[in-house]
Amino acid sequence: MNYFKLNLDANPIRNTFNLEHNNGDFWHVYVNVTDVLNDRILEKFKDLNLIPNSVVIFSSPEKNRKQGFLHKDLIWKDNKWKTVPCAVNWELRPVKTCIQWYDTTRCKEYWPDKNFDETTYPLNYLNGIGYSTPECHDIFAPPGIPDNSILLQETIIDYMTPILFRTDHAHCITYESTVQDRFMCSVRFENIDSWEHGIKKFESVIDN
């Protein structure tokens, strides 16, 4: 299982935060999480002994994205790249979003530049291993799924339903909308070091 629905608030965004100013940018990283997240969700994370270290707002003026970017998430930490085990994601608009996870053991991996400058924000917080092209220097490589990858699981994300989402397995996201642009909130955590650890942290709020 690569995801779990969570019994958390449907909207984590602070009332004073303007989502629309991200429109046109595919993603934006916020390390001052209190600028984005409301007090209720921050208090809930505190109750769960979780320390959010960044919030990513993904947005797109495109109504449809039918081919995703296959990748694993990375963060630059302790002078090296480390996989990000998981995130909590909310779709903030009524967009049909599909997540797929793949077995990529037979695929060639393309890592970001090893001579990375840790002061280069925001790619030190949001980067990844790519599979579709050797020109992949971050997770937003040209879209495509390698022929030798194997689909493991897929799911449709419900609007305003938070999910614990595995990000250290190769995955891609596609979506379609007829009426609105896409906005998605993804929260990552300082003190989760594996997918299993993430499940343990969130077990009291997993929706069974």
N, CA, C and O of each residue as an XYZ file, in Angstrom:
832
protein
N       0.855     -1.195      0.000
C       0.000      0.000      0.000
C       0.888      1.241      0.000
O       1.790      1.373      0.827
N       0.620      2.148     -0.940
C       1.451      3.338     -1.086
C       0.759      4.626     -0.658
O       1.312      5.713     -0.826
N      -0.437      4.511     -0.110
C      -1.139      5.703      0.360
C      -2.193      5.303      1.382
O      -2.646      4.158      1.411
N      -2.578      6.262      2.223
C      -3.664      6.082      3.181
C      -4.439      7.390      3.274
O      -3.846      8.466      3.348
N      -5.765      7.293      3.271
C      -6.576      8.461      3.567
C      -6.459      8.781      5.057
O      -6.344      7.884      5.892
N      -6.489     10.061      5.368
C      -6.279     10.509      6.747
C      -7.485     11.282      7.260
O      -8.127     12.025      6.518
N      -7.776     11.096      8.529
C      -8.819     11.877      9.198
C      -8.210     13.186      9.709
O      -7.949     13.347     10.901
N      -7.997     14.095      8.790
C      -7.496     15.434      9.095
C      -8.431     16.444      8.460
O      -9.289     16.079      7.656
N      -8.273     17.725      8.816
C      -9.122     18.762      8.244
C      -9.043     18.751      6.719
O      -7.998     18.467      6.134
N     -10.172     19.066      6.094
C     -10.241     19.050      4.641
C      -9.440     20.175      3.999
O      -9.000     20.050      2.856
N      -9.250     21.263      4.718
C      -8.505     22.393      4.167
C      -7.424     22.828      5.154
O      -7.752     23.329      6.229
N      -6.139     22.652      4.818
C      -5.067     23.020      5.738
C      -4.571     24.450      5.568
O      -3.690     24.884      6.310
N      -5.120     25.192      4.604
C      -4.551     26.473      4.204
C      -5.047     27.612      5.097
O      -6.234     27.713      5.406
N      -4.111     28.456      5.497
C      -4.437     29.636      6.296
C      -5.294     30.608      5.477
O      -5.073     30.786      4.280
N      -6.272     31.232      6.137
C      -7.181     32.139      5.433
C      -6.457     33.306      4.774
O      -6.897     33.821      3.746
N      -5.348     33.716      5.371
C      -4.630     34.877      4.843
C      -3.685     34.527      3.693
O      -3.077     35.416      3.098
N      -3.561     33.235      3.379
C      -2.661     32.822      2.301
C      -3.406     32.835      0.973
O      -4.492     32.266      0.854
N      -2.821     33.482     -0.016
C      -3.449     33.624     -1.320
C      -2.904     32.572     -2.281
O      -1.797     32.711     -2.802
N      -3.680     31.531     -2.510
C      -3.263     30.491     -3.453
C      -3.043     31.043     -4.854
O      -2.140     30.602     -5.566
N      -3.855     31.992     -5.242
C      -3.866     32.430     -6.631
C      -2.542     33.047     -7.060
O      -2.237     33.070     -8.253
N      -1.745     33.549     -6.115
C      -0.492     34.180     -6.543
C       0.526     33.140     -7.013
O       1.554     33.492     -7.592
N       0.236     31.847     -6.761
C       1.086     30.781     -7.292
C       0.707     30.381     -8.712
O       1.460     29.673     -9.382
N      -0.454     30.829     -9.172
C      -0.946     30.357    -10.460
C       0.009     30.761    -11.579
O       0.450     31.908    -11.654
N       0.319     29.802    -12.444
C       1.290     30.029    -13.505
C       2.648     29.461    -13.168
O       3.433     29.169    -14.070
N       2.950     29.293    -11.871
C       4.163     28.599    -11.440
C       3.786     27.155    -11.171
O       2.801     26.890    -10.482
N       4.561     26.212    -11.707
C       4.197     24.817    -11.524
C       4.314     24.393    -10.067
O       3.572     23.522     -9.613
N       5.239     25.001     -9.332
C       5.372     24.662     -7.923
C       6.089     25.783     -7.188
O       6.842     26.558     -7.777
N       5.839     25.848     -5.903
C       6.529     26.816     -5.045
C       6.722     26.191     -3.674
O       5.792     25.604     -3.120
N       7.921     26.314     -3.127
C       8.255     25.727     -1.827
C       8.243     26.816     -0.756
O       8.816     27.890     -0.939
N       7.586     26.524      0.355
C       7.565     27.423      1.502
C       8.192     26.707      2.693
O       7.694     25.670      3.129
N       9.278     27.257      3.217
C       9.893     26.662      4.406
C       9.344     27.279      5.688
O       9.449     26.681      6.759
N       8.766     28.461      5.586
C       8.049     29.044      6.722
C       6.616     28.516      6.672
O       5.712     29.161      6.141
N       6.441     27.335      7.235
C       5.170     26.621      7.052
C       4.000     27.358      7.685
O       2.858     27.179      7.263
N       4.267     28.188      8.696
C       3.179     28.922      9.344
C       2.595     29.996      8.436
O       1.502     30.497      8.701
N       3.302     30.359      7.371
C       2.749     31.306      6.403
C       1.630     30.681      5.588
O       0.770     31.388      5.062
N       1.638     29.357      5.481
C       0.709     28.653      4.588
C      -0.329     27.861      5.372
O      -1.518     27.924      5.060
N       0.106     27.121      6.382
C      -0.781     26.194      7.090
C      -1.522     26.893      8.220
O      -0.971     27.758      8.902
N      -2.772     26.507      8.407
C      -3.558     27.139      9.466
C      -3.235     26.548     10.839
O      -2.579     25.512     10.950
N      -3.707     27.226     11.870
C      -3.351     26.847     13.240
C      -3.887     25.469     13.610
O      -3.243     24.740     14.363
N      -5.052     25.103     13.092
C      -5.642     23.811     13.444
C      -4.776     22.653     12.963
O      -4.537     21.702     13.707
N      -4.305     22.731     11.718
C      -3.491     21.623     11.213
C      -2.115     21.633     11.849
O      -1.539     20.571     12.084
N      -1.576     22.810     12.134
C      -0.276     22.871     12.816
C      -0.372     22.275     14.215
O       0.545     21.589     14.666
N      -1.472     22.535     14.895
C      -1.663     21.979     16.235
C      -1.830     20.460     16.162
O      -1.342     19.734     17.028
N      -2.518     19.989     15.129
C      -2.685     18.544     14.970
C      -1.354     17.864     14.698
O      -1.075     16.804     15.257
N      -0.523     18.464     13.844
C       0.805     17.903     13.603
C       1.613     17.873     14.901
O       2.341     16.915     15.163
N       1.483     18.915     15.703
C       2.187     18.948     16.985
C       1.709     17.820     17.898
O       2.517     17.177     18.569
N       0.397     17.581     17.924
C      -0.162     16.484     18.734
C       0.388     15.134     18.289
O       0.564     14.226     19.102
N       0.657     15.011     16.991
C       1.183     13.757     16.442
C       2.713     13.694     16.509
O       3.332     12.764     15.992
N       3.301     14.691     17.151
C       4.761     14.774     17.264
C       5.431     14.812     15.892
O       6.407     14.108     15.636
N       4.881     15.651     15.024
C       5.403     15.822     13.676
C       5.942     17.233     13.488
O       5.367     18.202     13.985
N       7.042     17.337     12.772
C       7.664     18.630     12.520
C       7.674     18.879     11.008
O       8.544     18.357     10.312
N       6.724     19.664     10.489
C       6.756     19.964      9.055
C       7.940     20.866      8.716
O       8.168     21.876      9.382
N       8.692     20.498      7.677
C       9.843     21.328      7.299
C       9.633     22.104      6.017
O      10.430     22.983      5.690
N       8.561     21.793      5.275
C       8.277     22.553      4.060
C       6.863     22.251      3.590
O       6.298     21.194      3.872
N       6.315     23.212      2.868
C       5.030     23.047      2.194
C       5.258     23.364      0.724
O       5.820     24.406      0.386
N       4.821     22.469     -0.144
C       4.903     22.711     -1.576
C       3.487     22.933     -2.108
O       2.593     22.113     -1.900
N       3.306     24.056     -2.798
C       2.058     24.298     -3.502
C       2.302     24.054     -4.985
O       3.048     24.785     -5.636
N       1.661     23.015     -5.504
C       1.721     22.727     -6.929
C       0.522     23.385     -7.611
O      -0.608     23.285     -7.133
N       0.774     24.044     -8.709
C      -0.326     24.668     -9.426
C      -0.064     24.593    -10.920
O       1.072     24.434    -11.365
N      -1.127     24.709    -11.672
C      -0.969     24.682    -13.116
C      -2.179     25.301    -13.771
O      -3.310     24.992    -13.396
N      -1.965     26.177    -14.752
C      -3.094     26.711    -15.525
C      -3.603     25.716    -16.563
O      -4.646     25.935    -17.179
N      -2.855     24.604    -16.760
C      -3.310     23.589    -17.700
C      -4.526     22.862    -17.135
O      -4.545     22.502    -15.959
N      -5.520     22.651    -17.954
C      -6.710     21.933    -17.498
C      -6.455     20.440    -17.369
O      -7.078     19.765    -16.549
N      -5.538     19.927    -18.181
C      -5.286     18.497    -18.174
C      -3.788     18.229    -18.270
O      -3.061     18.916    -18.987
N      -3.347     17.224    -17.538
C      -1.993     16.697    -17.716
C      -2.126     15.184    -17.807
O      -2.317     14.506    -16.797
N      -2.026     14.661    -19.022
C      -2.313     13.249    -19.261
C      -1.070     12.375    -19.208
O      -1.171     11.152    -19.303
N       0.103     12.986    -19.058
C       1.334     12.212    -18.928
C       2.162     12.806    -17.800
O       2.561     13.968    -17.871
N       2.424     12.020    -16.757
C       3.116     12.532    -15.593
C       4.626     12.419    -15.697
O       5.159     11.860    -16.656
N       5.304     12.958    -14.698
C       6.749     12.878    -14.564
C       7.074     11.758    -13.582
O       6.792     11.893    -12.391
N       7.649     10.677    -14.042
C       7.987      9.564    -13.152
C       9.230      9.934    -12.363
O      10.256     10.288    -12.946
N       9.145      9.854    -11.028
C      10.249     10.313    -10.186
C      10.106      9.789     -8.762
O       9.034      9.345     -8.349
N      11.205      9.851     -8.025
C      11.216      9.723     -6.570
C      11.646     11.062     -5.997
O      12.499     11.740     -6.568
N      11.059     11.445     -4.870
C      11.369     12.740     -4.271
C      12.670     12.702     -3.479
O      12.974     11.723     -2.798
N      13.438     13.799     -3.583
C      14.695     13.954     -2.859
C      14.727     15.285     -2.127
O      14.064     16.246     -2.514
N      15.520     15.315     -1.053
C      15.846     16.547     -0.342
C      17.351     16.553     -0.090
O      17.946     15.502      0.150
N      17.968     17.732     -0.144
C      19.394     17.866      0.139
C      19.564     18.061      1.645
O      19.123     19.068      2.198
N      20.206     17.093      2.305
C      20.307     17.119      3.762
C      21.602     16.457      4.180
O      21.975     15.419      3.634
N      22.295     17.050      5.149
C      23.565     16.508      5.644
C      24.564     16.325      4.505
O      25.308     15.346      4.449
N      24.553     17.307      3.598
C      25.504     17.357      2.487
C      25.365     16.200      1.506
O      26.340     15.783      0.881
N      24.146     15.688      1.377
C      23.901     14.640      0.381
C      22.404     14.576      0.076
O      21.575     15.090      0.827
N      22.081     13.924     -1.057
C      20.683     13.718     -1.401
C      20.099     12.577     -0.580
O      20.724     11.527     -0.431
N      18.906     12.786     -0.053
C      18.178     11.750      0.665
C      16.759     11.681      0.116
O      16.171     12.699     -0.249
N      16.220     10.469      0.063
C      14.841     10.333     -0.388
C      13.885     10.888      0.666
O      14.139     10.810      1.868
N      12.795     11.442      0.186
C      11.707     11.906      1.057
C      10.718     10.756      1.170
O      10.114     10.375      0.168
N      10.534     10.188      2.367
C       9.712      8.974      2.470
C       8.240      9.185      2.118
O       7.613      8.337      1.483
N       7.694     10.339      2.545
C       6.268     10.534      2.364
C       5.909     11.998      2.517
O       6.724     12.820      2.937
N       4.682     12.303      2.170
C       4.127     13.642      2.339
C       2.642     13.486      2.624
O       2.055     12.432      2.381
N       2.043     14.550      3.144
C       0.588     14.604      3.257
C       0.099     15.588      2.203
O       0.510     16.748      2.183
N      -0.784     15.112      1.326
C      -1.241     15.895      0.184
C      -2.739     16.176      0.256
O      -3.533     15.335      0.676
N      -3.093     17.375     -0.161
C      -4.491     17.773     -0.334
C      -4.684     18.330     -1.737
O      -3.932     19.209     -2.157
N      -5.667     17.839     -2.461
C      -6.104     18.506     -3.689
C      -7.083     19.611     -3.284
O      -8.098     19.351     -2.638
N      -6.762     20.836     -3.673
C      -7.518     21.998     -3.204
C      -8.563     22.487     -4.195
O      -9.268     23.458     -3.924
N      -8.667     21.827     -5.334
C      -9.688     22.148     -6.329
C     -10.322     20.838     -6.798
O      -9.683     19.788     -6.732
N     -11.567     20.887     -7.271
C     -12.232     19.654     -7.727
C     -11.690     19.181     -9.069
O     -12.355     19.273    -10.100
N     -10.462     18.672     -9.024
C      -9.767     18.165    -10.201
C      -9.610     16.652    -10.032
O      -9.293     16.178     -8.940
N      -9.830     15.905    -11.095
C      -9.647     14.454    -11.042
C      -8.158     14.152    -11.172
O      -7.564     14.345    -12.233
N      -7.570     13.678    -10.087
C      -6.127     13.441    -10.039
C      -5.852     11.960     -9.818
O      -6.430     11.334     -8.930
N      -4.965     11.411    -10.635
C      -4.591     10.001    -10.544
C      -3.116      9.897    -10.183
O      -2.272     10.525    -10.823
N      -2.802      9.106     -9.160
C      -1.422      8.823     -8.795
C      -1.120      7.373     -9.140
O      -1.912      6.477     -8.848
N       0.029      7.152     -9.762
C       0.496      5.808    -10.086
C       1.876      5.594     -9.487
O       2.719      6.491     -9.522
N       2.111      4.394     -8.931
C       3.424      4.004     -8.424
C       3.957      2.871     -9.301
O       3.202      2.000     -9.732
N       5.273      2.894     -9.560
C       5.895      1.945    -10.487
C       7.088      1.244     -9.849
O       7.786      1.811     -9.008
N       7.306      0.008    -10.263
C       8.552     -0.707     -9.998
C       9.545     -0.275    -11.081
O       9.310     -0.480    -12.272
N      10.654      0.325    -10.650
C      11.646      0.833    -11.603
C      13.003      0.146    -11.422
O      14.039      0.705    -11.780
N      12.991     -1.067    -10.864
C      14.270     -1.739    -10.596
C      15.051     -2.014    -11.873
O      16.274     -2.144    -11.825
N      14.375     -2.105    -13.011
C      15.070     -2.354    -14.283
C      15.320     -1.074    -15.076
O      15.780     -1.127    -16.216
N      15.022      0.058    -14.482
C      15.163      1.349    -15.171
C      16.436      2.065    -14.733
O      16.886      1.914    -13.597
N      16.996      2.829    -15.629
C      18.135      3.654    -15.284
C      17.661      4.884    -14.524
O      16.666      5.510    -14.887
N      18.392      5.220    -13.460
C      18.061      6.392    -12.663
C      18.913      7.585    -13.093
O      20.095      7.443    -13.406
N      18.290      8.755    -13.100
C      18.993     10.007    -13.382
C      18.863     10.905    -12.163
O      17.779     11.393    -11.843
N      19.992     11.115    -11.485
C      20.033     11.892    -10.261
C      20.346     13.353    -10.571
O      20.898     13.664    -11.627
N      19.993     14.252     -9.647
C      20.401     15.650     -9.815
C      21.925     15.785     -9.735
O      22.632     14.838     -9.392
N      22.398     16.958    -10.052
C      23.823     17.258    -10.022
C      24.409     16.904     -8.652
O      23.907     17.352     -7.621
N      25.479     16.095     -8.650
C      26.111     15.720     -7.376
C      26.865     16.884     -6.743
O      27.058     16.909     -5.528
N      27.288     17.838     -7.550
C      27.973     19.018     -7.022
C      26.958     20.098     -6.681
O      27.017     21.218     -7.187
N      26.038     19.735     -5.821
C      24.912     20.612     -5.529
C      25.299     21.671     -4.508
O      26.008     21.385     -3.543
N      24.837     22.882     -4.722
C      25.038     23.973     -3.775
C      23.855     23.977     -2.819
O      22.729     24.264     -3.226
N      24.097     23.667     -1.568
C      22.985     23.501     -0.622
C      22.239     24.807     -0.360
O      21.158     24.788      0.230
N      22.790     25.929     -0.782
C      22.089     27.199     -0.598
C      21.119     27.480     -1.737
O      20.400     28.478     -1.695
N      21.084     26.625     -2.751
C      20.221     26.858     -3.906
C      18.784     26.495     -3.563
O      18.391     25.331     -3.637
N      18.018     27.486     -3.195
C      16.614     27.307     -2.848
C      15.779     27.528     -4.110
O      16.091     28.441     -4.874
N      14.737     26.741     -4.363
C      14.160     25.712     -3.506
C      14.537     24.283     -3.904
O      13.980     23.336     -3.350
N      15.468     24.098     -4.851
C      15.763     22.744     -5.315
C      16.424     21.884     -4.247
O      16.500     20.664     -4.398
N      16.903     22.501     -3.169
C      17.406     21.685     -2.064
C      16.257     21.062     -1.275
O      16.466     20.087     -0.553
N      15.050     21.607     -1.401
C      13.888     21.048     -0.719
C      13.023     20.194     -1.642
O      12.304     19.309     -1.177
N      13.087     20.452     -2.930
C      12.218     19.742     -3.860
C      13.025     19.351     -5.089
O      13.281     20.174     -5.968
N      13.420     18.090     -5.138
C      14.171     17.581     -6.269
C      13.846     16.102     -6.395
O      12.987     15.595     -5.672
N      14.514     15.407     -7.294
C      14.145     14.010     -7.416
C      15.006     13.215     -8.365
O      15.811     13.762     -9.118
N      14.820     11.914     -8.311
C      15.423     10.962     -9.241
C      14.454     10.803    -10.409
O      13.278     10.497    -10.211
N      14.950     11.011    -11.617
C      14.114     10.874    -12.796
C      14.423      9.594    -13.552
O      15.439      8.946    -13.298
N      13.561      9.234    -14.466
C      13.702      7.987    -15.227
C      13.516      8.157    -16.723
O      13.861      7.259    -17.491
N      12.981      9.286    -17.153
C      12.555      9.382    -18.542
C      13.596     10.001    -19.469
O      13.449      9.924    -20.689
N      14.648     10.617    -18.914
C      15.616     11.291    -19.770
C      16.918     11.532    -19.030
O      16.891     11.801    -17.829
N      18.066     11.445    -19.710
C      19.334     11.759    -19.049
C      19.506     13.240    -18.769
O      20.422     13.629    -18.045
N      18.637     14.077    -19.332
C      18.703     15.508    -19.049
C      17.951     15.864    -17.770
O      17.748     17.044    -17.484
N      17.538     14.866    -17.002
C      16.771     15.131    -15.785
C      17.680     15.656    -14.693
O      18.450     14.893    -14.108
N      17.604     16.932    -14.413
C      18.353     17.522    -13.308
C      17.463     17.781    -12.099
O      17.955     18.141    -11.029
N      16.187     17.604    -12.261
C      15.264     17.708    -11.140
C      14.045     16.854    -11.479
O      14.028     16.176    -12.507
N      13.040     16.882    -10.631
C      11.929     15.953    -10.818
C      11.045     16.314    -11.999
O      10.212     15.509    -12.416
N      11.213     17.511    -12.544
C      10.335     17.936    -13.626
C      11.000     17.720    -14.977
O      11.127     18.640    -15.785
N      11.420     16.481    -15.200
C      11.965     16.088    -16.493
C      10.840     16.030    -17.514
O       9.666     16.056    -17.144
N      11.186     15.952    -18.803
C      10.128     15.723    -19.782
C       9.318     14.485    -19.407
O       9.893     13.481    -18.987
N       8.007     14.540    -19.549
C       7.173     13.434    -19.081
C       7.392     12.166    -19.887
O       7.793     12.194    -21.051
N       7.115     11.063    -19.228
C       7.224      9.782    -19.906
C       7.427      8.653    -18.923
O       8.007      8.851    -17.855
N       6.958      7.477    -19.271
C       7.093      6.283    -18.439
C       7.963      5.289    -19.193
O       7.597      4.890    -20.299
N       9.112      4.869    -18.636
C       9.976      3.912    -19.337
C       9.246      2.594    -19.619
O       8.421      2.141    -18.826
N       9.568      1.998    -20.754
C       8.902      0.755    -21.153
C       9.171     -0.387    -20.180
O       8.338     -1.281    -20.034
N      10.323     -0.369    -19.513
C      10.666     -1.478    -18.624
C      10.238     -1.237    -17.178
O      10.652     -1.978    -16.287
N       9.423     -0.222    -16.931
C       8.834     -0.037    -15.608
C       7.544     -0.847    -15.505
O       6.932     -1.191    -16.517
N       7.140     -1.146    -14.272
C       5.956     -1.979    -14.037
C       5.015     -1.234    -13.104
O       5.399     -0.836    -12.004
N       3.778     -1.049    -13.554
C       2.779     -0.383    -12.725
C       2.437     -1.258    -11.514
O       2.084     -2.429    -11.658
N       2.549     -0.664    -10.317
C       2.265     -1.387     -9.077
C       0.889     -1.063     -8.516
O       0.172     -1.947     -8.045
N       0.527      0.220     -8.571
C      -0.712      0.636     -7.922
C      -1.115      1.997     -8.481
O      -0.266      2.791     -8.887
N      -2.416      2.254     -8.495
C      -2.884      3.586     -8.846
C      -4.138      3.896     -8.059
O      -4.873      2.999     -7.647
N      -4.371      5.189     -7.857
C      -5.557      5.610     -7.127
C      -5.968      6.997     -7.598
O      -5.153      7.758     -8.119
N      -7.228      7.309     -7.408
C      -7.747      8.641     -7.672
C      -7.838      9.387     -6.342
O      -8.395      8.871     -5.372
N      -7.294     10.588     -6.301
C      -7.346     11.399     -5.087
C      -8.658     12.165     -5.056
O      -9.033     12.803     -6.040
N      -9.351     12.106     -3.937
C     -10.587     12.849     -3.769
C     -10.297     14.296     -3.397
O      -9.344     14.593     -2.677
N     -11.124     15.172     -3.895
C     -11.039     16.602     -3.594
C     -11.140     16.846     -2.087
O     -12.048     16.344     -1.425
N     -10.195     17.621     -1.560
C     -10.160     18.027     -0.150
C     -10.076     16.837      0.810
O     -10.525     16.923      1.953
N      -9.500     15.731      0.341
C      -9.288     14.567      1.203
C      -7.789     14.376      1.405
O      -7.085     14.033      0.455
N      -7.285     14.591      2.615
C      -5.839     14.438      2.834
C      -5.417     12.980      2.737
O      -6.111     12.085      3.220
N      -4.264     12.751      2.102
C      -3.717     11.403      2.045
C      -2.256     11.421      2.468
O      -1.523     12.371      2.195
N      -1.855     10.360      3.134
C      -0.442     10.081      3.371
C       0.058      9.368      2.128
O      -0.451      8.307      1.764
N       1.052      9.951      1.478
C       1.414      9.611      0.110
C       2.887      9.203      0.078
O       3.762      9.983      0.453
N       3.150      7.984     -0.369
C       4.538      7.507     -0.423
C       5.289      8.173     -1.579
O       4.851      8.118     -2.728
N       6.416      8.797     -1.262
C       7.172      9.554     -2.263
C       8.561      8.982     -2.523
O       9.283      9.495     -3.379
N       8.957      7.917     -1.795
C      10.272      7.322     -2.044
C      10.190      6.107     -2.968
O      11.202      5.442     -3.194
N       9.006      5.804     -3.506
C       8.827      4.900     -4.630
C       8.523      5.741     -5.860
O       7.882      6.788     -5.763
N       8.982      5.282     -7.011
C       8.752      6.040     -8.234
C       7.250      6.207     -8.472
O       6.484      5.248     -8.381
N       6.848      7.431     -8.774
C       5.432      7.726     -8.946
C       5.259      8.839     -9.964
O       6.195      9.583    -10.257
N       4.068      8.942    -10.491
C       3.729     10.058    -11.365
C       2.276     10.427    -11.131
O       1.481      9.624    -10.643
N       1.949     11.657    -11.487
C       0.613     12.201    -11.246
C       0.065     12.772    -12.538
O       0.742     13.532    -13.231
N      -1.164     12.400    -12.856
C      -1.885     13.005    -13.970
C      -3.198     13.565    -13.443
O      -3.672     13.155    -12.384
N      -3.776     14.491    -14.172
C      -5.023     15.084    -13.709
C      -5.790     15.655    -14.889
O      -5.243     15.881    -15.969
N      -7.072     15.879    -14.647
C      -7.900     16.523    -15.651
C      -8.993     17.334    -14.973
O      -9.519     16.956    -13.926
N      -9.318     18.454    -15.596
C     -10.350     19.337    -15.077
C     -11.015     20.032    -16.255
O     -10.367     20.325    -17.259
N     -12.284     20.287    -16.130
C     -12.988     21.014    -17.182
C     -13.319     22.438    -16.769
O     -13.748     23.247    -17.592
N     -13.117     22.747    -15.476
C     -13.593     24.053    -15.002
C     -12.541     24.880    -14.273
O     -12.666     26.103    -14.220
N     -11.508     24.255    -13.707
C     -10.612     25.000    -12.839
C      -9.164     24.602    -13.044
O      -8.862     23.518    -13.543
N      -8.276     25.498    -12.650
C      -6.866     25.181    -12.588
C      -6.611     24.300    -11.367
O      -7.428     24.242    -10.448
N      -5.475     23.620    -11.372
C      -5.151     22.709    -10.280
C      -4.310     23.411     -9.223
O      -3.359     24.122     -9.546
N      -4.669     23.206     -7.951
C      -3.840     23.588     -6.816
C      -3.763     22.409     -5.865
O      -4.787     21.838     -5.491
N      -2.562     22.047     -5.479
C      -2.371     20.937     -4.540
C      -1.357     21.344     -3.478
O      -0.340     21.965     -3.785
N      -1.640     20.990     -2.230
C      -0.767     21.278     -1.096
C      -0.097     19.984     -0.655
O      -0.765     18.970     -0.451
N       1.233     20.020     -0.510
C       2.002     18.851     -0.075
C       2.895     19.263      1.087
O       3.732     20.155      0.954
N       2.707     18.604      2.228
C       3.486     18.908      3.436
C       4.489     17.791      3.676
O       4.136     16.612      3.678
N       5.768     18.186      3.882
C       6.836     17.224      4.152
C       7.360     17.454      5.574
O       7.182     18.534      6.138
N       8.011     16.428      6.153
C       8.298     16.439      7.584
C       9.763     16.161      7.876
O      10.421     15.358      7.214
N      10.243     16.859      8.896
C      11.637     16.743      9.325
C      11.917     15.419     10.008
O      13.002     14.861      9.846
N      10.969     14.908     10.761
C      11.235     13.788     11.663
C      10.530     12.495     11.240
O      10.053     11.741     12.089
N      10.465     12.242      9.933
C      10.031     10.946      9.403
C      11.153     10.424      8.531
O      11.548     11.084      7.570
N      11.680      9.237      8.852
C      12.864      8.755      8.139
C      12.619      7.523      7.270
O      13.550      7.008      6.650
N      11.372      7.046      7.220
C      11.045      5.929      6.330
C       9.531      5.901      6.147
O       8.792      6.511      6.919
N       9.075      5.182      5.113
C       7.637      5.033      4.893
C       6.976      4.340      6.078
O       5.893      4.741      6.505
N       7.604      3.326      6.600
C       7.058      2.609      7.749
C       6.953      3.517      8.967
O       5.985      3.448      9.725
N       7.951      4.361      9.145
C       7.932      5.328     10.243
C       6.788      6.323     10.059
O       6.122      6.695     11.025
N       6.563      6.751      8.814
C       5.459      7.656      8.535
C       4.115      7.038      8.873
O       3.260      7.696      9.467
N       3.919      5.779      8.502
C       2.668      5.093      8.835
C       2.474      5.055     10.351
O       1.370      5.277     10.850
N       3.543      4.775     11.067
C       3.465      4.715     12.530
C       3.084      6.068     13.117
O       2.272      6.149     14.039
N       3.677      7.132     12.574
C       3.380      8.487     13.064
C       1.913      8.846     12.864
O       1.317      9.515     13.708
N       1.337      8.411     11.764
C      -0.017      8.816     11.400
C      -1.073      7.763     11.741
O      -2.242      7.951     11.407
N      -0.696      6.663     12.396
C      -1.621      5.548     12.545
C      -2.914      5.934     13.277
O      -3.962      5.340     13.025
N      -2.851      6.914     14.170
C      -4.065      7.294     14.928
C      -5.063      8.072     14.078
O      -6.214      8.231     14.482
N      -4.649      8.558     12.915
C      -5.563      9.322     12.071
C      -5.761      8.685     10.702
O      -6.355      9.297      9.815
N      -5.269      7.465     10.524
C      -5.506      6.768      9.260
C      -6.975      6.344      9.206
O      -7.510      5.769     10.154
N      -7.610      6.642      8.075
C      -9.021      6.334      7.880
C      -9.149      4.890      7.411
O      -8.822      4.567      6.269
N      -9.621      4.039      8.289
C      -9.805      2.636      7.966
C     -11.181      2.379      7.362
O     -11.505      1.239      7.028
